[in-house]
Amino acid sequence: MFSPARFCLLALAVLLAASPAQAGKKKDPAPPPAAPAAPAAPTIDPAFEADIRKLLIATGAGTMGIQMMDQMLVSLKPMAPGLPDAFWEGVKSEFKSDDLINLVVPIYARHLSHDDVRALIAFYESPAGRKMIEVQPAIMAESMQVGQVWGQEIAMRVVARMEAEQKR
């Protein structure tokens, strides 16, 4: 099961991928405009929030998120060879599973009902759910590897097609 937390992590990885690419560019002396204030998050029923946190802990979402970010940093590092190791260690040290959980609790609350969360907790506490949690890191690692190869193959096909069109 690819949870919303994992999708959020992938989105974060994409943002991180853009950041090192920008690191070598000359800084603009003017600060960027301030982002508009985010609307206040609606209050979540404390029992619902507690169950969401229970679900996230049961699924290992925070730990899995940190593992995924570690893997993403390994793949991003070659894209910015000029950045010192201290930069990468600094980025890695900022990732905290509790912070990630705090960020995704409201997302789960927007997309799932309390009954949904209770049912998911029951699943993840079942033998099948525990098995899924056990094997999910391997599934994710292997999926990322095949996804990377797939993406490279697609990029090579597109480049070849564009080169063929330019020769015409």
Protein Blocks (a to p, Z undefined) as FASTA:
>chain_A
ZZfklmmmmmmmmmmmmmmmmmmpccdfbacdddddddddddddfklmmmmmmmmmmnom
mmmmmmmmmmmmmmmmmmmmmbcfklmmmmmmmpcfklmmmmmmmmmmmmpcfklmmmmm
mmmmpmklmmmmmmmmmmmmmmmmmmmmmmmmmmmmmmmmmmmmmmZZ
